[in-house]
């Protein structure tokens, strides 16, 4: 028996009808079940201390929530936006973090079923870190980017948000002004808007591939080290992977928060009658 390097695609373990259930999907399901159980007990604790000050574990998580509020405020520059964005961004952060840490538990990647391939016995793991599946990271990136656009349209309005990318309105105002300089600037900004559209597509690749690449590379590294000297050699790198898991979850969540904040911030137009009324773009 040999411990083969994990393939890029998650391996199917069984199927429900025509739906294959992969080992990464099993890990993500376990993470979701853990969140449901955690939410149940937190809800009971909140009801128990509804008329009094929380204490114990509930007080600990309340302090974490306060830290998140303050950290998000530095990006959004608005407590209202922080409260609006926290459910999505917080869910992505904790899901990615717990999924990454779950992939470091003993038995993940070493418990599975055996297959004979080319005269060799290969182990197909029953569990695989959810974020080492590109389908999962692309799905989360798609949710983050899509929600940012929908919120931008809802908060700013369709035409103003559309003008962020295809600056037809600014170009029309410049043509009406008969100013060669204004027309030149409007034409340049029109093509810059086209680049903005390309950057929106690039967000999907950067979010998904960054998370997938870092966690998958760690999984490959631990597999190689475990095949050289089991138990002892991977230990220091497991500690490193714990830190990497925190960093990658933070990067994904903070970039999502930035996308949401920028999308819901109205950009001052050159032809706005009251540009001072527009909310300034937040600095991060």
C-alpha positions in Angstrom: 0.0 0.0 0.0 1.3 3.5 -0.8 -0.1 6.9 0.2 -0.6 8.7 -3.1 -0.5 12.4 -3.4 -4.0 13.9 -3.3 -5.3 14.6 -6.8 -6.6 18.0 -7.8 -10.2 16.8 -8.1 -11.9 15.5 -5.0 -12.6 11.7 -5.1 -16.1 10.3 -5.1 -16.8 8.1 -2.1 -20.4 7.1 -2.9 -23.4 8.4 -4.9 -27.0 9.3 -4.1 -28.8 8.6 -7.3 -26.8 10.5 -10.0 -25.2 12.8 -7.4 -21.6 11.8 -6.5 -20.6 12.5 -2.9 -16.9 13.4 -2.7 -14.6 13.2 0.3 -14.4 17.0 0.4 -18.2 17.3 0.4 -18.3 14.9 3.5 -15.9 17.3 5.3 -18.0 20.4 4.4 -21.1 18.6 5.6 -19.4 17.7 8.9 -18.5 21.4 9.3 -22.1 22.5 8.6 -23.4 20.0 11.2 -20.9 21.3 13.7 -22.2 24.9 13.1 -25.8 23.8 13.5 -25.0 22.1 16.9 -23.0 25.1 18.0 -25.9 27.5 17.0 -28.4 25.4 18.9 -26.4 25.6 22.2 -25.6 29.3 21.7 -29.3 30.0 21.1 -30.1 28.2 24.4 -27.4 30.2 26.2 -28.7 33.5 24.8 -32.3 32.6 26.0 -30.9 31.6 29.5 -29.2 35.0 29.9 -31.8 37.1 28.1 -32.5 39.2 31.1 -29.0 39.2 32.6 -25.4 39.7 31.7 -23.9 36.7 29.8 -21.1 34.8 31.3 -18.8 31.9 30.7 -18.5 30.7 27.1 -21.3 33.0 25.9 -19.4 36.0 27.2 -16.3 34.8 25.4 -18.0 34.6 22.0 -19.7 38.0 22.7 -16.2 39.5 23.1 -15.2 37.9 19.8 -18.2 39.4 18.1 -17.2 42.9 19.5 -13.7 42.5 18.1 -15.2 41.6 14.7 -17.4 44.7 14.8 -14.5 46.9 15.5 -12.3 45.3 12.8 -15.0 45.5 10.2 -15.7 49.2 11.1 -12.1 50.0 10.0 -13.0 48.8 6.5 -16.6 49.8 6.2 -16.3 53.2 8.1 -19.9 52.5 9.1 -21.4 50.5 11.9 -24.6 50.1 9.8 -22.7 48.5 7.0 -20.8 46.3 9.4 -24.0 44.9 10.8 -25.3 44.3 7.3 -22.2 42.5 6.1 -21.2 40.6 9.2 -23.6 37.6 8.6 -22.2 36.8 5.2 -18.5 37.7 5.8 -18.5 36.1 9.3 -20.1 32.9 7.9 -17.4 32.7 5.2 -14.6 33.3 7.7 -15.7 30.7 10.2 -16.6 28.2 7.6 -13.3 28.4 5.9 -11.4 28.5 9.2 -13.2 25.4 10.7 -12.9 23.5 7.3 -9.2 24.2 7.2 -8.6 23.1 10.8 -10.8 20.1 10.4 -8.5 18.9 7.6 -5.7 18.7 10.1 -7.4 16.3 12.5 -6.0 12.8 12.8 -7.6 10.5 10.3 -8.3 13.1 7.7 -6.5 11.9 4.6 -5.4 8.5 6.2 -8.8 6.8 6.7 -10.4 5.5 3.6 -10.9 2.7 1.2 -8.3 0.9 -0.9 -8.2 0.5 -4.6 -5.9 -1.6 -6.8 -4.5 0.5 -9.6 -1.6 -0.6 -11.9 -0.7 -3.4 -9.5 -0.5 -1.0 -6.6 -2.9 -0.6 -3.7 -3.9 3.0 -3.4 -5.7 4.7 -0.5 -8.7 6.9 -1.4 -9.3 9.0 1.7 -12.8 9.1 3.2 -12.2 12.7 4.3 -10.5 15.6 2.6 -10.4 19.3 3.6 -13.3 21.1 1.9 -11.2 24.0 0.7 -8.9 21.6 -1.2 -11.8 21.2 -3.7 -11.7 23.9 -6.3 -15.5 23.6 -6.7 -16.0 24.7 -3.1 -13.7 27.7 -3.4 -15.1 28.8 -6.7 -18.7 28.6 -5.3 -17.7 30.7 -2.3 -16.0 33.3 -4.5 -19.0 33.4 -6.8 -21.3 34.0 -3.8 -19.1 36.8 -2.5 -18.7 38.6 -5.8 -22.4 38.2 -6.9 -23.8 39.4 -3.6 -21.5 42.5 -3.8 -23.0 43.4 -7.1 -26.6 42.8 -6.0 -26.1 44.9 -2.9 -24.4 47.6 -5.0 -27.4 47.8 -7.3 -29.8 47.8 -4.4 -28.0 50.5 -2.4 -26.8 52.8 -5.2 -29.4 52.1 -7.9 -29.0 50.2 -11.2 -28.0 53.0 -13.5 -25.5 54.6 -11.1 -24.0 51.2 -10.4 -23.9 50.3 -14.1 -22.1 53.6 -14.7 -19.3 52.5 -12.5 -18.3 50.0 -15.2 -19.7 51.3 -18.5 -19.4 55.1 -18.1 -21.9 56.0 -20.8 -23.4 58.8 -18.6 -20.1 60.6 -18.1 -19.3 60.3 -21.8 -22.7 61.7 -22.7 -22.3 64.7 -20.4 -18.8 65.3 -21.8 -20.1 65.3 -25.4 -22.8 67.8 -24.4 -20.2 70.1 -22.9 -18.3 70.4 -26.2 -15.1 70.4 -24.2 -12.3 68.5 -25.9 -10.5 67.9 -22.6 -13.7 66.6 -21.0 -14.4 64.3 -23.9 -10.9 63.0 -23.8 -11.1 62.3 -20.1 -14.6 60.6 -20.6 -13.2 58.4 -23.3 -10.3 57.3 -21.1 -12.6 56.6 -18.2 -14.9 54.6 -20.5 -12.0 52.2 -21.3 -11.0 52.2 -17.6 -14.6 51.0 -16.9 -14.0 48.1 -19.3 -10.9 47.2 -17.3 -13.1 47.3 -14.2 -15.4 44.6 -15.7 -12.3 42.5 -16.3 -11.2 43.0 -12.7 -14.6 41.8 -11.5 -14.0 38.5 -13.3 -10.5 38.4 -12.0 -11.9 38.5 -8.4 -13.4 35.1 -8.9 -10.1 33.6 -9.9 -8.0 35.4 -7.3 -10.4 34.5 -4.4 -10.9 30.9 -5.3 -7.4 30.0 -6.6 -5.6 31.7 -3.7 -7.5 29.7 -1.1 -7.5 26.5 -3.0 -3.8 26.7 -3.8 -2.5 27.4 -0.3 -4.6 24.7 1.4 -4.0 22.1 -1.3 -0.3 22.8 -1.2 -0.3 22.2 2.5 -2.2 19.0 2.1 0.4 17.8 -0.4 3.3 18.8 1.8 1.9 17.0 4.8 1.3 13.8 2.7 4.9 13.9 1.4 6.4 14.4 4.9 4.2 11.7 6.4 5.5 9.2 3.8 9.1 10.1 4.7 8.9 9.9 8.5 5.4 9.4 9.8 4.2 11.1 13.0 7.3 13.1 13.8 8.3 15.0 10.7 4.8 16.5 9.9 4.3 17.9 13.4 6.1 21.3 13.0 4.4 21.8 9.7 1.0 21.0 11.2 1.5 24.0 13.5 2.4 26.1 10.4 -0.8 24.9 8.6 -2.8 26.0 11.6 -1.5 29.6 11.1 -2.0 29.3 7.3 -5.6 28.3 7.9 -6.2 31.5 9.9 -4.5 33.7 7.4 -6.3 32.3 4.4 -9.7 32.5 6.1 -8.9 36.1 7.1 -7.8 37.1 3.6 -10.9 35.6 2.0 -13.2 37.3 4.5 -11.5 40.7 4.4 -11.4 40.8 0.6 -15.1 39.9 0.5 -15.8 42.7 3.0 -13.8 45.2 0.8 -15.8 44.1 -2.3 -19.1 44.6 -0.4 -18.0 48.0 0.9 -16.7 49.4 -2.4 -19.8 48.1 -4.3 -22.1 49.9 -1.9 -20.1 53.2 -1.9 -21.3 55.7 -4.5 -18.5 57.1 -6.6 -18.5 60.8 -7.1 -19.2 61.7 -10.7 -17.5 64.6 -12.5 -21.0 65.8 -13.3 -22.6 65.4 -9.9 -24.4 68.5 -8.8 -23.6 67.9 -5.2 -20.4 65.8 -5.0 -20.0 66.7 -1.4 -23.1 64.6 -0.5 -21.6 61.4 -1.8 -20.0 59.1 0.7 -16.2 58.9 0.4 -14.6 55.7 -0.7 -13.3 53.8 2.4 -9.6 53.4 2.9 -8.3 49.9 3.8 
